[in-house]
Amino acid sequence: MRTHIIHIGAGELNYEIRNIIRVAERLQALGVKINLENIGDPVAKGEKIPEWMKRIVARLAMEDCSYGYCPTQGILETRQFLAEQNNRHGGVRIAPEDIIFFNGLGDAITKVYGFLARTARIITPSPTYTTHSASEAAHAGLPAITYGLDPHRDWRPNLRELRQKVRYNPTIAGILVINPDNPTGAVYTDEDLMEIVHIAKEFDLFIIADEIYQNLVFEGHRTLPLVEVIGDVPGLAMKGVSKELPWPGSRCGWIEVYNGGRDRDFAAYTRSILNAKMVEVCSTTLPQKAIPDIYRHPEYPVYLESRRRRYQRFSDLAYERLSAIPGVVVNRTKGAFYMSVVFEPGLLNGRQSLPLQNEDIRELIDELVEAPGVALDKRFVYYLLAATGLCVVPLTSFNSELNGFRFTLLDPDEERFQNTVETLAWGVRQYLSSSGETAKIPGEALVMKAHAAAR
Ligand code: PLP
């Protein structure tokens, strides 16, 4: 090209949650039966959308106005409804003007980071949902700045590290919290949230809280939405319908701006996000129209509760099985629908393997694991996928130095989910015990059992 055309942050845009599917497809072509456990899409995993919800959407689909553009910020009645819902919490009050709709939170996330000054950084948790860390890093053209979540303390944030990094890095303008969290399934305690707000206030920062899983907190646990703890600190909460209804294909999410008028720079920044949306015209109309009717429906809380209970039961089931394996750290999920398993440091090496069905599969896996820079947990994930068809995501792909993997609690079929957990347990034990020896060749009872389980 005549001039340089590659964005400074292009190299940061890597979404392993979907990249791994390319490997799965190649293995499928070689006869491996694939079980996708990599994407947080309840519908793809077989969640049945209730009739009453479909009827609301079907009725709206018969109205001509559902086919038009909507106002840039989103449909006023829906924003009024959401502002009223928010104002039921004790905390900052918002007006419909403080809400902006996007084409899914993915769109909101790229704009929120994309319209920050290039030199302004948001410190993100580690591990973190990749869209945040990748978009933030791409905006700066530099690797993400992170604070750790600690698997040995129920994934609680390392607030001492957060404070130190904020103190000594004046480019940090804001703190990201994902609550409940993807990929760990943790929820933030009141105490931790308040300390984060305290740090933001002390160093004149704003807070971004991704609360897309806020209504998927399990029984016996609780967490506060940002609006209840933020006080007078400027902030943004991110919400959406992808996980909760669930309707990820609607591409519908929104941000709520808290204390937008309290800081001139913050006000100008949020205005630029709105202007960016205006240039783009608006977001999806029909799902916005559906939101009030779905949220107000008497069956909605019942449906949500049944899903929460199922995820919690599945988390308990997986926890009991996986936490018994020496060498891994597992925590029960407290919200959202993910579980992350961490390998103790030093347990993985570049020689471990799992038994593979045939030479073609072995050749493909050799090619993948021998590529330069393949993380040790990714190596495990490739072997697991090739040996059992089970597709999980390496933890290092969530901008983390911890080796491990994430899977979901989404499969609505309990027997199939149990099989998935058995396959994981088998894969972890077998891989760790292979300790660099070439794993035994197929045909072994254990391999067959794993394959049966993967199905
Ligand atoms: N935020 C978090 C924490 C997520 O886990 C996801 C999807 O997995 C998203 C945002 C993206 O949501 P959307 O479908 O609205 O783009």
Residues whose N, C-alpha, C, O or C-beta is under 5 A from the ligand:
A	BS01	PLP	G40 G104 L105 G106 Y129 I178 N182 D210 I212 G240 S242 P248 C252 G253
